[in-house]
Amino acid sequence: MSGYPREGALRAFYSADLPAGDASAIADWVSRDLAPRFPEARWVPPENYHITLYFLGQVVASEIDGLIARLRSLDLTQAVAAATGDFIWLPSPTRPQVLALAVDSGGALEALASRLENPQPLLAHITLARRVRQIDQSQVQDIAPPRFTFASLASVSLRQSLSSPEGVRYPMLSFRRPGDTENPG
């Protein structure tokens, strides 16, 4: 479903969404301890914090109903707990474009990604900043990120990725909350 942009296509992905209070706690830490030290980075606003489960790439409108049906078919009766870990540089430390926090769920996020038919291994993370090439990585290594724990995800969503000169936005196309018997979105 990915490739070159197609007429009438949109960029879409499935995400695991953080509870608002947890996203706020991460944002408070970033604005207090990271952003002032590294103003050259483009810091992600907390409303964009999520864990990408499966980046679909370009999809056409006729594919959306099937993607929503796949989301609705997920069994979310079990809470998915997770915790953040160390910093990671993506796509790699030698070519950094993104600074993120690794996320460990004991395999639960990986299982969700698999049930969404993601053919790639999942590297669960929360993107904190983009455009990080100018950051001296040794200065970041001196910072021990706090451990943020999530008792449960807020939802699993199908989202659109919209880029503009002002930044990126990720409007929800549909979502499921843990414990929902039917998809409200």
N, C-alpha and C positions, 0 to 999 in steps of 0.2 A: 504493500500500500504506500510505499514511499518512492521517491524518485524526483524527477523534474516537476516543477509546478505545472498543473494542468488547468485548463479553462474551468472556472467555477469550483476549483478545489480550495480546500482549507487545510491548514496544518492542525493536526489533532493528536491528543495523547490521553492515556489513562493515568490518573494520579491517585495517590493516597494522601488525603488532606488532613492537616494538623488541626487539633482543637484550637480555637481562637486564643485562649489564654496561654497555651504553649507557644504559639507563634508570637504573641506579644512578649513573652519572657525572652525568647531568642532575639527579637528585635531590640529590646531594652539593652541586652548584653552587647549586641553588635553596635548600637549607637553610642554606648558608653565606653566600650573597651577596644573596638576594632576600627570603626569608621574614622574617629579622630586621628588615629595613628597612620591610617592609610587612605588619605582623602583622594588619591588618584584612582581608586577603584570605583566602579559603578555598583553601589550597594542595592541589593534587591529589597523592595518594600515588603513588609510582612504579609500583606494580602496575597503575595505571589509565592510564599513558602509552601512547598509541597514535596512529595516524593514521587518522581515519575516512575510508574510501573511499566509502561510500554509506550514508547514514542512511535506513533503510527506514521508520521510524515504527512504527505499530501493525500487527502481523501476527498472524494466527490460527494455531493449531496445524496446521491442514491445509495451510498454506503453507510450513512449515518444511522438509519433505522436498524441495520444489522449490528452495528457497534453498540447501540443502546441496548438491543436485545441481549448481547453478550454480557453487558454490565448488569442487566436485570437478572441474569441467570446465576450470578455469583451467590454463593452461600456465605452470608456475613453474620451467621449466628454466633460465631466465636469472636470475641474481642481480639484485636491485633495490637499487642503491646510492643513498644519499641523504645530505644534509647539512642541518643547521639553518642558519637565517639570522637575520634581525632579529626583534624583537618585533612582534606584531600584536595589535590590540584588536578583539574580535569582540562583536557583529556589526559594529560600526564604532567609530572613535575618538570619535565624538560621543555614542554610546550604549554605552559599554563594559560588558560583563558578564563577559568572559573575557580573560585575558592568555595569549597563546600564542607559541610560536616557529614561524616559517614554516619549511617544509621544501621543499627543492628536490631533485628526482630526475632532472632532465633529461627530464621527460615520462613516466618509467616508472610512477610512481604514478597519473598521469592515465590512462595506458593501462590499468592494472589496473582503475581505477574504471569506465572505459568498457566493459571486458570483463565487468564485473559488472552492466552495463546501467544505470549511474547516468546519469540524463538531465541532471543539473546539472553545471556546471563545478566542478572540484575545487579547493579552496583548501587545499592540504596543510599541516597544522600539528599541533603537539603542544600540547595544553592544559596550561598550568602552574598557573593559578589561576582560580577563579570568585569572584563577588561582589567585583569590583574597582572598583566605581564610586567608592569613597572614595580610591583611589590617585591621587596627583598625577602625571599622565602626564609632566610635565616632569622629575620626578625619575627616572623609568624611562628617559627618553631619554638621561640621563647615563651609563647602564650599557651597556657593549658586551657583548652576550652572546657567550660562547665559541662557536666553531664545533664542533659535534659531528658526526662523520661515521660513517655506518653502511655497512660493506662489503656487507651484505646484511640484509634483513629476517629476523626470526626465523620469522614465519609470516604468513599471511593467514587471518583468522578471521571466522566469523559469531558475533556476540555479542548477548547480551541486556543491556538497560540496566535496572537495578533501583535505584530511589530509595528512601531511607529517611531518617529523622531523623539517622542517623549519617553519611549521605553516599551516594554513588553507587557501585555495583559493576557490573562488566561480565563476568559469567561467560561462558565460551566454550561455544557450542553445537556448533561444529565448526571444524576448522582444517586448513590445508595448509601444509607447510613447503617452501621452495625445494628442488628436487631430489627431493621425494617423488613416487613413481610412483603411489601410491594414498593416499587420505585416511585417516589413522588415527583422525580424530575424528568 
